Amino acid sequence: MIAKSGFETDVSVCNALIDMYADLGKIEESVFLFKRMRLEGVQPNDSTWNAIIAGHATTGDSDGAFEYYSRMVKEGLTADLVT
């Protein structure tokens, strides 16, 4: 429904949805949205990376959390206190 509305290009909406899906234990949907926003040309910000990393961690997927952390660092971003 959000994708049909065009909100997938709004980084704040994407961040909220990534976090919401992760909180619901639906990390696959969070990952899908993370990938989709990048395909749409939306650059993830610190909040986006924190949401996807925390989502993996809170669903018990520590490997996924470390994978996304590594990807973030490879893209030249540095961790903040939240990360």
Phi and psi restraints in degrees (value plus and minus 20) as a CYANA .aco file:
   2 ILE   PHI     -83.6   -43.6
   2 ILE   PSI     -61.9   -21.9
   3 ALA   PHI     -81.5   -41.5
   3 ALA   PSI     -56.9   -16.9
   4 LYS   PHI     -89.2   -49.2
   4 LYS   PSI     -44.4    -4.4
   5 SER   PHI    -104.7   -64.7
   5 SER   PSI     -33.1     6.9
   6 GLY   PHI      68.4   108.4
   6 GLY   PSI     -13.8    26.2
   7 PHE   PHI     -96.5   -56.5
   7 PHE   PSI     -27.3    12.7
   8 GLU   PHI     -87.2   -47.2
   8 GLU   PSI     -29.8    10.2
   9 THR   PHI    -116.1   -76.1
   9 THR   PSI     -17.6    22.4
  10 ASP   PHI    -119.4   -79.4
  10 ASP   PSI      93.6   133.6
  11 VAL   PHI     -81.4   -41.4
  11 VAL   PSI     -56.4   -16.4
  12 SER   PHI     -86.1   -46.1
  12 SER   PSI     -61.3   -21.3
  13 VAL   PHI     -85.4   -45.4
  13 VAL   PSI     -64.2   -24.2
  14 CYS   PHI     -80.4   -40.4
  14 CYS   PSI     -64.0   -24.0
  15 ASN   PHI     -79.2   -39.2
  15 ASN   PSI     -65.7   -25.7
  16 ALA   PHI     -82.9   -42.9
  16 ALA   PSI     -60.6   -20.6
  17 LEU   PHI     -90.0   -50.0
  17 LEU   PSI     -60.5   -20.5
  18 ILE   PHI     -78.6   -38.6
  18 ILE   PSI     -65.5   -25.5
  19 ASP   PHI     -85.3   -45.3
  19 ASP   PSI     -63.7   -23.7
  20 MET   PHI     -82.2   -42.2
  20 MET   PSI     -68.5   -28.5
  21 TYR   PHI     -80.9   -40.9
  21 TYR   PSI     -61.4   -21.4
  22 ALA   PHI     -83.7   -43.7
  22 ALA   PSI     -62.0   -22.0
  23 ASP   PHI     -81.4   -41.4
  23 ASP   PSI     -49.6    -9.6
  24 LEU   PHI    -104.0   -64.0
  24 LEU   PSI     -20.2    19.8
  25 GLY   PHI      62.0   102.0
  25 GLY   PSI      -6.3    33.7
  26 LYS   PHI    -125.1   -85.1
  26 LYS   PSI      47.4    87.4
  27 ILE   PHI     -85.4   -45.4
  27 ILE   PSI     -47.8    -7.8
  28 GLU   PHI     -81.4   -41.4
  28 GLU   PSI     -60.2   -20.2
  29 GLU   PHI     -87.8   -47.8
  29 GLU   PSI     -56.7   -16.7
  30 SER   PHI     -82.2   -42.2
  30 SER   PSI     -65.5   -25.5
  31 VAL   PHI     -84.3   -44.3
  31 VAL   PSI     -63.2   -23.2
  32 PHE   PHI     -77.3   -37.3
  32 PHE   PSI     -66.9   -26.9
  33 LEU   PHI     -86.5   -46.5
  33 LEU   PSI     -59.8   -19.8
  34 PHE   PHI     -78.8   -38.8
  34 PHE   PSI     -66.5   -26.5
  35 LYS   PHI     -88.0   -48.0
  35 LYS   PSI     -59.9   -19.9
  36 ARG   PHI     -84.0   -44.0
  36 ARG   PSI     -63.1   -23.1
  37 MET   PHI     -82.7   -42.7
  37 MET   PSI     -55.6   -15.6
  38 ARG   PHI     -87.9   -47.9
  38 ARG   PSI     -58.2   -18.2
  39 LEU   PHI     -84.4   -44.4
  39 LEU   PSI     -51.4   -11.4
  40 GLU   PHI    -100.4   -60.4
  40 GLU   PSI     -21.9    18.1
  41 GLY   PHI      67.1   107.1
  41 GLY   PSI      -6.4    33.6
  42 VAL   PHI    -108.9   -68.9
  42 VAL   PSI     101.9   141.9
  43 GLN   PHI    -101.2   -61.2
  43 GLN   PSI     101.5   141.5
  44 PRO   PHI     -82.0   -42.0
  44 PRO   PSI     119.7   159.7
  45 ASN   PHI    -124.2   -84.2
  45 ASN   PSI    -194.4  -154.4
  46 ASP   PHI     -76.1   -36.1
  46 ASP   PSI     -60.3   -20.3
  47 SER   PHI     -85.3   -45.3
  47 SER   PSI     -56.5   -16.5
  48 THR   PHI     -83.5   -43.5
  48 THR   PSI     -69.1   -29.1
  49 TRP   PHI     -82.6   -42.6
  49 TRP   PSI     -62.7   -22.7
  50 ASN   PHI     -81.9   -41.9
  50 ASN   PSI     -59.7   -19.7
  51 ALA   PHI     -85.3   -45.3
  51 ALA   PSI     -64.2   -24.2
  52 ILE   PHI     -92.1   -52.1
  52 ILE   PSI     -56.9   -16.9
  53 ILE   PHI     -87.2   -47.2
  53 ILE   PSI     -68.7   -28.7
  54 ALA   PHI     -83.5   -43.5
  54 ALA   PSI     -56.3   -16.3
  55 GLY   PHI     -80.0   -40.0
  55 GLY   PSI     -64.0   -24.0
  56 HIS   PHI     -85.0   -45.0
  56 HIS   PSI     -63.3   -23.3
  57 ALA   PHI     -84.2   -44.2
  57 ALA   PSI     -64.0   -24.0
  58 THR   PHI     -92.9   -52.9
  58 THR   PSI     -40.9    -0.9
  59 THR   PHI    -111.4   -71.4
  59 THR   PSI     -14.1    25.9
  60 GLY   PHI      67.9   107.9
  60 GLY   PSI     -10.7    29.3
  61 ASP   PHI    -120.1   -80.1
  61 ASP   PSI      57.0    97.0
  62 SER   PHI     -86.0   -46.0
  62 SER   PSI     -53.6   -13.6
  63 ASP   PHI     -81.7   -41.7
  63 ASP   PSI     -62.9   -22.9
  64 GLY   PHI     -84.3   -44.3
  64 GLY   PSI     -59.3   -19.3
  65 ALA   PHI     -82.0   -42.0
  65 ALA   PSI     -65.5   -25.5
  66 PHE   PHI     -87.2   -47.2
  66 PHE   PSI     -55.3   -15.3
  67 GLU   PHI     -81.7   -41.7
  67 GLU   PSI     -68.0   -28.0
  68 TYR   PHI     -89.9   -49.9
  68 TYR   PSI     -53.2   -13.2
  69 TYR   PHI     -82.6   -42.6
  69 TYR   PSI     -64.5   -24.5
  70 SER   PHI     -82.4   -42.4
  70 SER   PSI     -61.5   -21.5
  71 ARG   PHI     -82.8   -42.8
  71 ARG   PSI     -60.4   -20.4
  72 MET   PHI     -80.9   -40.9
  72 MET   PSI     -65.6   -25.6
  73 VAL   PHI     -85.4   -45.4
  73 VAL   PSI     -60.8   -20.8
  74 LYS   PHI     -81.1   -41.1
  74 LYS   PSI     -48.7    -8.7
  75 GLU   PHI    -102.7   -62.7
  75 GLU   PSI     -16.4    23.6
  76 GLY   PHI      69.0   109.0
  76 GLY   PSI     -10.5    29.5
  77 LEU   PHI    -110.6   -70.6
  77 LEU   PSI     129.2   169.2
  78 THR   PHI    -129.1   -89.1
  78 THR   PSI     128.4   168.4
  79 ALA   PHI     -89.7   -49.7
  79 ALA   PSI     122.6   162.6
  80 ASP   PHI    -123.3   -83.3
  80 ASP   PSI    -194.1  -154.1
  81 LEU   PHI     -81.9   -41.9
  81 LEU   PSI     -53.2   -13.2
  82 VAL   PHI     -88.7   -48.7
  82 VAL   PSI     -63.4   -23.4
